[in-house]
């Protein structure tokens, strides 16, 4: 699919929040959002307040919304909830989902042992990867995706330079910087990421 067409399916909700529109509406880590479109599937990467925000989840959950969350977070949700760990693979409503690791190296914020998650999922023949809160970790070299969402704010996650190195490994069609502009990271980080990555990088404005 052409890049312009793919970009129409992608909505950055600010911070790490992302919405993908297609045969299903999939939202990841909604936080401080104004969006009210009901999600078919909500993916939660970990239980920190800016990723598992009950106030924001209530804005977009519907009667049939399915939640996917790490086993350490799933108990805080109600309704249809699938508890997962890195390495899991499954299909929900026709959407193929793979759970991948997300953790820090040399930082204490997101230890590997907590089993925080990133997600690789396929919809409308496009494969998306949301990295969650993570550094550039060895497992990323095995990921194949057309569209990737990488944190660039540093401190709690990888920096713009580190995120750009991940782009070089995965070589996606589109790379979107996230985890900036709220709490940590600035547009300068996003711009540095784009400069390092070239044409595949796209800075989105938050749809809030």
N, C-alpha and C positions, 0 to 999 in steps of 0.2 A: 504494500500500500504506500502511496506517496506520503512524504513527510507532512505536507499541508493537511491531508485528510486525517492522519494520525493525530496531529496536534489538536484537531477539533474534538477528539475524544478525551483529552487530558485537561484536568482542572486542578490547579494548585490552590488549596484552601488556606494557605498561610502555614508557617512553621513546617511541620512534617505532614500536614494533612493533604491528601491527594484524593481526587475522585476521578474514576474512569467511567465514561458513558459508552454503552454499547448494547448488546443484547441483554445485559444486566447492568445495573448501577453498582459499582464497587467503590467503597470509600475506605481509606486507610488513615488511622490515627487522627480523627477530627479533633481540633482544639481551637477554641475561640472563633468558631465559624458562625456565619449568618445564613449559611445554606440550610434549606429545609426540604430539599428533595429526598424522598425516602430511598434508602439504600437497600438493595437486595442482599448484599453481603457487606459486612463491616469487618475489616481485618485490623487487629490490634497487635502492635509489635512488642510492647512490654507495658508494665504497670506504673510507670512514672506518670505523674499528674498531667503532663503535657502530651501524653500519648493515649492514656486511658482516662478520658474526661467524660464522666457520666452526664454532666450537664449538656455537653455537645452531642453525645450519643443520642440523648433523648430527642434532639431536634430532627434527627434523620432516621430513627428507627421506625419501622412499620410493623404491622401485625405479623408479617412473614419474613422479617429480616433474620438472616443467619449470621451469628457472630463466630469468628475464628480468632482465638487468642491463646497465648502461651498457657501452659498448665498453671503457672504462677499467677495468672491474671483472670482465668476463666471463671473462678469462683466469685468474682466481683460482679459478674454479668448475670442476667436472667433471660429466660426465653430459650430460643434454640441456639445453643452454644457448643462449639466444638473445641475442646482443649487439645493443643498441639505442642509438639517439640520439634526442634531442628531435625531434619531428616524425613519427616512425614510427607507423604504424597497422597492426594485424594481428589475426588471430584465433587463439587457442590453445584447443583443446578446447571450442570453441563460445563462448569468452569474448572479446568485443571489447575490445581494449586500445589505448589511445592514449598515447604517450610525450610528456610535456610538459616544458618547461624548469623548472629549479630552480637558483637562483643568488642570490648576495648583491649588493646595491647599496651600494657604499662600504665594503665589508668584504673581507678577503682570504681568508676561510675556505672559501668555495664560489664560485670564480670562474666566470663565464659560459662561459669557454673550455674548462672541464673537462667540459662536457656532462653534468653531473649531471642526474638525472631525477626527475620526479613522474609519477604514473600516473592516468589516467582509464580506468575499465573498467566494463563493464556485465554484470550477472548477475541473473537472475530479474527482469528488467525494471526493475532499480534501477541507477542510475549512481553510482559511487563515485569520489572524487578523493582521492588521498594526495599531499600537496604535496612530500614530501621535505624536505630542509634548504634553506630558501629565505627570502628576504625577500618582501614584497608587490611583485610584478613586473607589468609591463604585460600580459604574456601571460595572466594570470589573468582578465582581463576577458572573455576569449573562452570561458572554461570554463563548461559547464553540467553540473551534477551534483545529485543528490538528497541525497547524503551526502558531507561533506567532512571531511578530517582535516588540521588545520593546526597547525604548531609555534607555541608561544606563549612559549617560555622566554627569548627575547631572546639577546643576545650573539652567538651563532652563527647565529641565525635571526631572524625577525620577532618583535616583541613582541606582547603580548595586544591592545594598541590597534591595531597594524598588521594583525593577523589579523582583528580585528573589521571593519576596513574591507574586507577581502577578502570577508567574509560578506555585507556590504552589496552588493557587486558581483555575487556569484554567486547569492545568495538561495536557499540549499539548504533542504531540509526539515529536515535534521539537520546540525549542525556540532559536531565533537568536537575539543577541544584535545589536542594531543600534544606530545612533546618537553619534558616537565616531570617533576619528581620524581626524576630520575636524571641526574647530571652537571651539568645546568643547569636552572633554572626550578623553581618550587614550585607548590603547590596555589593559592597566592594569585594566581599568574598565570592559572591556569585559571579561578578564581572571577571575576577581573576580566574575562576574556574572556566568561564567561557573563553577567555583569552588563551588558556592553556590547551583547551580541548578543540577549539576551532569550530567548524561549521555544524558539527553534530550537537553542540551544546545550545540549549534554548533556555533563556531566563524568562520565566512566566511571572506575571503580576498576580497577586492573590485575588481570588474571586470571592471577596467578602464585602 
